[in-house]
Amino acid sequence: MTQATYLLDTGHTKAQAFAMLQGVLSAIQSGNAGATPPAETAAGMVWVDTATRALKMRKIANNGWITLGSFASGSFVPAGVNQLTEAQAKDALSDIYGAVTGQILAAAIDARVRATGAPVNEAVWHPYDMVRVGDGADGLFWDHSLTGNQRYVQTPAFEDGYEYMLRIMGMEWHGYGNKRPTIKGFIDQTGRYASAMAMAGDVEPSTGSHVMIRLLFPRIPSPFFGIEGKVPSGQIRTSTLGADDRTVSRAEISWADGDTDIRAGKMYLYRRREYISG
């Protein structure tokens, strides 16, 4: 810590000039550190005030000091930064700026992403068609009461950057014996559906199938289309797509590979960001 004169003296000897230069370099190196202000000042000059443990800068008019911040706590704290309260941090219309603790910041973010009208948090599962919280979207893409019987039901198109979850509620068929609900993935590179995968064990005609199936990263190039989920019984397996660069753009749901109609039920689709495929 040192301060020095910056004024040249043309009467100095070489030794005196060298000593002055050493003093000036030492002062610059320490930020003109000292308990009192430097005797010689200039606009923009930095001073480390060791008395108040503050970093100061000389005003442009060279008529005073501006306190940039304090290091009294052992770390540097910028001057003029307010500590916001939780209410201030949560106020979307506030024009008050300042520092917040991690706890306050987390609470503010949580309040914002869950608030009605806020953009949907795409990092968590949400209806595929939801844009803002509370906009009424529920992910429903097929309802037998609206469409009537169908042999095949296709999901909406999958978008890059998401993985998907399929929820089937009360899907029934009509006939004799038992049937097995299946799912296929549409392969972009071949323009056809992959072989059917079983979503559950055999189901009686009037029992209805209730399952939740996660469609594993359909937009990431892979030789497989995989599913996993909550099913009453039976096998959930992976479908082979024929090459290692295959992507799936939608899924198709049917009974036993489409040999009978779907005669009841509703289907929902959810998604969340996976940040790998886009």
C-alpha positions in Angstrom: 0.0 0.0 0.0 1.6 3.3 -1.1 1.0 6.7 -2.5 3.4 8.9 -4.4 3.9 12.1 -6.3 3.2 12.0 -10.0 4.7 15.4 -10.7 8.0 15.4 -12.6 10.9 17.5 -11.3 13.4 18.4 -14.1 16.0 19.0 -11.5 16.2 15.4 -10.4 19.3 13.4 -10.7 19.1 10.0 -12.4 18.9 8.3 -9.1 16.2 10.6 -7.9 14.2 10.1 -11.1 14.6 6.3 -10.8 13.4 6.4 -7.1 10.4 8.6 -8.2 9.5 6.1 -10.9 9.6 3.2 -8.5 7.3 5.1 -6.1 4.8 5.9 -8.9 4.7 2.3 -10.1 4.2 1.1 -6.5 1.3 3.6 -6.1 -0.4 2.5 -9.3 0.1 -1.2 -8.4 -1.7 -0.7 -5.0 -4.4 1.6 -6.4 -3.1 4.6 -4.5 -4.0 2.7 -1.3 -3.9 4.7 1.9 -5.9 5.9 4.9 -6.1 9.5 3.5 -6.7 10.7 -0.1 -3.7 11.0 -2.4 -2.3 14.6 -2.3 -2.2 14.8 -6.1 -5.5 13.8 -7.9 -6.8 13.5 -11.4 -10.1 12.7 -13.0 -10.8 9.0 -13.0 -8.1 8.2 -10.5 -8.6 5.1 -8.3 -8.0 5.2 -4.6 -8.2 2.2 -2.2 -9.3 3.8 1.0 -7.8 1.6 3.7 -9.5 3.6 6.5 -13.1 2.9 5.4 -12.1 -0.2 3.4 -13.7 1.2 0.3 -12.8 1.5 -3.4 -13.2 5.1 -4.7 -12.8 6.9 -8.0 -12.1 10.6 -8.6 -15.0 12.5 -10.2 -14.6 13.7 -13.8 -14.5 17.3 -12.5 -11.7 16.3 -10.2 -13.6 17.8 -7.3 -14.4 14.8 -5.1 -14.6 11.0 -4.8 -17.2 8.5 -5.9 -17.5 5.3 -3.7 -17.6 2.3 -6.1 -18.0 -0.3 -3.4 -16.9 -1.7 -0.1 -14.6 -4.6 0.8 -15.1 -4.3 4.6 -16.9 -7.7 4.7 -14.0 -9.5 3.1 -15.6 -9.6 -0.3 -16.4 -6.7 -2.7 -19.9 -5.3 -2.4 -20.8 -2.8 -5.2 -22.2 0.5 -4.0 -25.8 1.6 -4.8 -27.2 -2.0 -4.9 -30.3 -2.4 -2.9 -31.3 -5.6 -1.2 -34.8 -6.3 -2.5 -37.5 -7.8 -0.3 -39.4 -10.9 -1.4 -42.4 -8.7 -2.2 -40.3 -6.5 -4.4 -38.7 -9.4 -6.2 -42.1 -10.9 -7.0 -43.6 -7.7 -8.2 -43.7 -8.0 -12.0 -44.6 -4.3 -12.4 -41.9 -2.9 -10.1 -39.1 -0.7 -11.4 -36.9 -1.3 -8.4 -33.7 -3.0 -9.1 -31.2 -4.6 -6.7 -29.6 -7.7 -5.2 -31.6 -10.7 -4.1 -30.7 -13.8 -2.1 -30.9 -17.2 -3.7 -33.9 -18.0 -1.5 -35.8 -14.8 -2.5 -34.9 -15.3 -6.2 -36.2 -19.0 -6.1 -39.4 -17.9 -4.5 -39.9 -15.1 -7.0 -39.3 -17.5 -10.0 -41.6 -20.1 -8.5 -44.3 -17.5 -8.0 -43.9 -16.3 -11.6 -43.9 -19.6 -13.4 -46.9 -20.8 -11.5 -48.9 -17.7 -11.9 -52.0 -17.7 -14.1 -51.0 -16.1 -17.4 -47.3 -16.7 -17.0 -45.5 -18.6 -19.8 -45.6 -22.4 -19.2 -42.5 -23.9 -17.6 -41.4 -26.2 -20.4 -38.8 -28.0 -18.2 -41.7 -29.9 -16.5 -44.5 -32.1 -17.9 -47.3 -30.0 -19.3 -50.1 -30.4 -21.9 -48.6 -30.3 -25.3 -50.9 -27.5 -26.4 -50.4 -25.3 -23.4 -48.7 -21.9 -24.0 -49.5 -20.0 -20.8 -50.5 -21.2 -17.3 -54.3 -21.3 -17.0 -55.0 -21.0 -20.8 -57.4 -24.0 -20.6 -55.3 -26.4 -22.6 -55.3 -29.9 -21.1 -53.6 -32.0 -23.8 -56.7 -33.8 -25.0 -56.3 -34.8 -28.6 -58.9 -37.6 -29.0 -62.3 -38.1 -27.5 -64.5 -41.0 -28.6 -67.6 -39.0 -27.7 -66.7 -36.5 -30.4 -65.2 -38.6 -33.1 -67.0 -42.0 -32.8 -65.4 -45.3 -33.5 -61.9 -45.3 -35.0 -59.5 -48.2 -35.8 -56.4 -46.0 -35.5 -55.8 -42.8 -33.5 -52.8 -40.7 -34.3 -51.1 -38.3 -31.9 -50.3 -34.7 -32.9 -46.9 -34.2 -34.6 -43.9 -34.3 -32.3 -41.7 -31.3 -32.2 -37.9 -31.2 -31.9 -36.6 -30.5 -28.4 -39.3 -32.4 -26.5 -40.1 -35.8 -25.1 -43.7 -36.9 -24.8 -46.1 -38.7 -22.4 -49.2 -40.4 -23.6 -52.2 -40.8 -21.3 -55.1 -43.1 -22.3 -58.3 -43.2 -20.2 -60.9 -45.9 -20.6 -60.1 -47.1 -24.2 -62.4 -50.0 -25.0 -63.2 -52.3 -27.9 -66.1 -54.5 -28.8 -66.0 -58.3 -29.6 -65.0 -61.6 -28.1 -61.9 -62.7 -26.3 -59.2 -60.3 -25.2 -57.2 -57.7 -27.1 -53.9 -56.0 -26.5 -53.5 -52.2 -26.9 -50.5 -51.3 -29.1 -48.6 -48.3 -30.3 -46.5 -47.6 -33.4 -44.1 -44.8 -34.3 -44.1 -43.1 -37.7 -40.6 -43.2 -39.1 -39.7 -40.0 -40.9 -36.9 -41.6 -43.1 -39.1 -44.4 -44.4 -42.5 -42.8 -44.4 -44.1 -45.8 -42.6 -44.9 -47.0 -39.2 -42.7 -49.2 -37.1 -43.9 -52.6 -35.9 -46.5 -52.4 -33.1 -45.4 -52.4 -29.4 -47.7 -53.7 -26.7 -48.7 -51.2 -24.1 -50.2 -53.6 -21.7 -51.4 -57.2 -21.3 -54.6 -58.6 -22.8 -57.7 -56.5 -21.9 -61.3 -57.6 -21.9 -63.7 -55.8 -24.3 -65.6 -53.7 -21.7 -62.8 -53.3 -19.1 -61.1 -50.4 -20.7 -57.5 -49.6 -20.9 -56.0 -47.0 -18.6 -52.3 -46.4 -19.2 -49.6 -43.6 -19.1 -46.8 -44.2 -21.5 -43.6 -42.1 -21.9 -42.4 -41.9 -25.5 -38.6 -41.8 -25.1 -37.0 -39.0 -27.0 -38.7 -39.6 -30.4 -36.9 -36.8 -32.2 -33.4 -37.9 -31.3 -31.9 -40.1 -34.1 -31.8 -43.7 -33.0 -32.3 -47.2 -34.2 -35.1 -47.7 -31.7 -38.5 -46.3 -30.7 -38.9 -46.9 -27.0 -41.7 -46.6 -24.5 -42.0 -47.0 -20.8 -44.8 -46.3 -18.4 -47.6 -47.2 -16.0 -49.6 -50.2 -17.3 -51.7 -52.8 -15.5 -49.7 -55.8 -16.8 -47.9 -57.2 -19.7 -44.8 -56.3 -21.7 -43.6 -52.8 -22.8 -40.9 -53.3 -25.4 -38.8 -51.3 -27.8 -39.5 -51.2 -31.6 -36.6 -51.5 -34.0 -36.6 -48.8 -36.7 -34.1 -50.3 -39.1 -31.2 -47.9 -39.0 -29.4 -45.7 -36.4 -30.5 -42.4 -37.8 -34.3 -42.8 -37.5 -36.6 -40.2 -36.0 -40.3 -40.6 -35.1 -42.7 -37.7 -35.8 -46.0 -39.1 -34.3 -47.5 -42.2 -32.7 -50.4 -44.3 -33.6 -52.6 -46.2 -31.1 -54.8 -49.2 -31.9 -56.1 -52.5 -30.6 -54.0 -55.5 -31.5 -52.4 -53.8 -34.5 -55.7 -52.4 -35.8 -57.9 -55.5 -36.1 -60.8 -53.9 -34.3 -62.2 -50.4 -33.6 -61.5 -48.2 -30.6 -65.0 -47.7 -29.2 -64.6 -45.6 -26.0 -62.1 -43.4 -24.2 -60.0 -40.3 -24.2 -56.4 -39.6 -25.1 -54.1 -36.9 -23.8 -50.6 -35.8 -24.8 -48.0 -34.1 -22.5 -44.5 -33.0 -23.2 -41.4 -31.4 -21.6 -38.1 -29.9 -23.0 -35.2 -32.3 -23.5 -32.8 -29.7 -25.2 -31.0 -32.4 -27.2 -32.9 -32.5 -30.5 -33.4 -28.8 -30.7 
